[in-house]
Amino acid sequence: MEKDEFFYKLQNQAQKIDINLTNKQLNEFYTYMNLLIEWNKNINLTAITEPEEIIKKHFIDSLTISKNIKKDSSIIDVGTGAGFPGIPLKIVREDINVVLLDALNKRLNFLNEVIKENKLENIETVHFRAEEVGKNKIYREKYDVATSRAVAQLNILAEYLLPLVKVGGKCIGMKGSNVEEELKNSKKAINLLGGEIEKIEEFILPDSDIKRNVIIIKKVNSTPVKYPRKPGIPTKEPII
């Protein structure tokens, strides 16, 4: 996609979620998209490779949670993959500090390239399993916001995210259209891990019929020290 067409389409959709992008930010997204398409030829980063789809399903989708993040927040993006939502959020929010967490070094190499090419500041990549980082004193209960997109069922995701958030902070789970069953099955886990559901936002991505849900969990108590459990256990034996 030519740069002018990309700029127009991204700006148009961003404005529909009340975000107005600067020329610098548009250029950064364009660089990001081209790096994503190029690197994806050699390592599996995304199944979405058409520019219009990248704009809508990756960039705009990631930016929908920006309004839920307070100024100067510290954020950890767990299981970030190709950098979603962490890098789009960082591009539009210079005020926030972002940690991109992933268990695969190949992905982190890609993310570091995006960060370098766009000269992004106050953003770093960390190589850990989610269960490991939640036990590490450097990261445990240190963040204002922990977020994740398309990583796990909500009761499992709560065990990944809540240990990383300060009391008073929040977890933002980015989900698809059907969340009722997940919400029902996650009540015990969220409560046990120190959280409570603050709100659920349902919306349609601009210029589409794609339904999304954002689940916001407030951290009201410290997470018990036994959580998160060892790698693999939250998935095999989820809290129900």
Backbone hydrogen bonds, N-H to C=O, Kabsch-Sander energy under -0.5 kcal/mol:
donor,donor_aa,acceptor,acceptor_aa,energy
6,F,2,E,-2.5
7,F,3,K,-3.0
8,Y,4,D,-2.2
9,K,5,E,-2.4
10,L,6,F,-2.7
11,Q,7,F,-2.5
12,N,8,Y,-2.4
13,Q,9,K,-2.0
14,A,10,L,-2.6
15,Q,11,Q,-2.4
16,K,12,N,-0.8
17,I,14,A,-1.6
18,D,15,Q,-1.5
19,I,14,A,-2.3
21,L,19,I,-0.6
26,L,22,T,-2.4
27,N,23,N,-2.2
28,E,24,K,-2.0
29,F,25,Q,-2.3
30,Y,26,L,-2.1
31,T,27,N,-2.4
32,Y,28,E,-2.4
33,M,29,F,-2.8
34,N,30,Y,-2.2
35,L,31,T,-2.4
36,L,32,Y,-2.5
37,I,33,M,-2.5
38,E,34,N,-2.2
39,W,35,L,-3.0
40,N,36,L,-1.9
41,K,38,E,-1.2
42,N,39,W,-1.7
43,I,39,W,-2.3
45,L,43,I,-1.1
49,T,47,A,-0.7
53,E,50,E,-0.6
54,I,50,E,-2.6
55,I,51,P,-2.5
56,K,52,E,-1.9
57,K,53,E,-2.9
58,H,53,E,-0.6
58,H,54,I,-1.5
59,F,54,I,-2.5
60,I,55,I,-3.1
61,D,56,K,-1.3
62,S,58,H,-1.8
63,L,59,F,-1.8
64,T,60,I,-1.0
64,T,61,D,-0.7
65,I,62,S,-1.0
66,S,63,L,-1.7
68,N,65,I,-1.7
69,I,66,S,-1.8
70,K,68,N,-0.6
73,S,70,K,-1.4
75,I,97,N,-3.1
76,I,145,V,-2.1
77,D,99,V,-3.1
78,V,76,I,-0.7
78,V,147,T,-2.6
79,G,101,L,-1.1
80,T,77,D,-0.7
80,T,101,L,-2.3
83,G,80,T,-1.5
84,F,80,T,-1.7
87,I,83,G,-2.8
89,L,85,P,-2.1
90,K,86,G,-2.1
91,I,87,I,-2.5
92,V,88,P,-1.7
93,R,89,L,-1.7
96,I,93,R,-1.1
97,N,73,S,-2.4
98,V,122,N,-2.2
99,V,75,I,-2.4
100,L,124,E,-3.1
101,L,77,D,-2.7
101,L,99,V,-0.6
102,D,126,V,-2.1
105,N,103,A,-0.6
107,R,104,L,-0.5
108,L,104,L,-1.6
109,N,105,N,-2.3
110,F,106,K,-1.6
111,L,107,R,-2.6
112,N,108,L,-2.6
113,E,109,N,-1.5
114,V,110,F,-2.1
115,I,111,L,-2.5
116,K,112,N,-2.3
117,E,113,E,-2.9
118,N,114,V,-2.0
119,K,116,K,-0.9
120,L,115,I,-2.1
124,E,98,V,-2.0
126,V,100,L,-2.8
128,F,102,D,-1.1
128,F,126,V,-0.9
133,V,129,R,-2.2
134,G,130,A,-1.6
135,K,132,E,-1.2
136,N,132,E,-0.7
136,N,133,V,-0.7
139,Y,136,N,-1.4
140,R,136,N,-2.9
141,E,163,P,-1.9
142,K,139,Y,-1.4
142,K,164,L,-1.2
143,Y,164,L,-2.1
144,D,74,S,-1.1
145,V,74,S,-2.1
146,A,170,K,-1.8
147,T,76,I,-2.6
148,S,172,I,-1.5
150,A,174,M,-1.4
156,I,153,Q,-0.7
157,L,153,Q,-3.1
158,A,154,L,-2.4
159,E,155,N,-0.7
159,E,156,I,-0.5
160,Y,156,I,-1.2
161,L,157,L,-2.8
162,L,158,A,-2.0
164,L,161,L,-1.9
165,V,161,L,-0.6
165,V,162,L,-1.1
166,K,143,Y,-2.8
168,G,219,K,-2.9
169,G,166,K,-2.4
170,K,144,D,-2.5
171,C,217,I,-2.9
172,I,146,A,-2.6
173,G,171,C,-0.6
173,G,215,I,-2.9
174,M,148,S,-2.4
174,M,172,I,-0.6
175,K,173,G,-0.6
175,K,213,N,-3.2
179,V,177,S,-0.8
183,L,179,V,-2.8
184,K,180,E,-2.1
185,N,181,E,-2.4
186,S,182,E,-1.0
186,S,183,L,-0.6
187,K,183,L,-0.6
187,K,184,K,-0.7
190,I,186,S,-2.7
191,N,187,K,-2.1
192,L,188,K,-2.8
193,L,189,A,-2.2
194,G,191,N,-1.2
195,G,190,I,-3.2
196,E,218,K,-1.9
198,E,216,I,-2.9
199,K,216,I,-1.4
201,E,214,V,-2.8
202,E,200,I,-0.6
203,F,212,R,-2.3
205,L,210,I,-2.6
208,S,205,L,-0.9
211,K,209,D,-0.7
212,R,203,F,-2.9
213,N,175,K,-2.3
214,V,201,E,-2.7
215,I,173,G,-2.8
215,I,213,N,-0.5
216,I,199,K,-2.8
216,I,214,V,-0.6
217,I,171,C,-2.7
217,I,215,I,-0.6
218,K,196,E,-2.8
218,K,216,I,-0.5
219,K,169,G,-2.8
220,V,194,G,-2.6
220,V,218,K,-0.8
221,N,194,G,-2.1
227,Y,224,P,-2.0
233,I,230,K,-2.0
236,K,232,G,-2.2
237,E,233,I,-3.5
240,I,238,P,-0.5
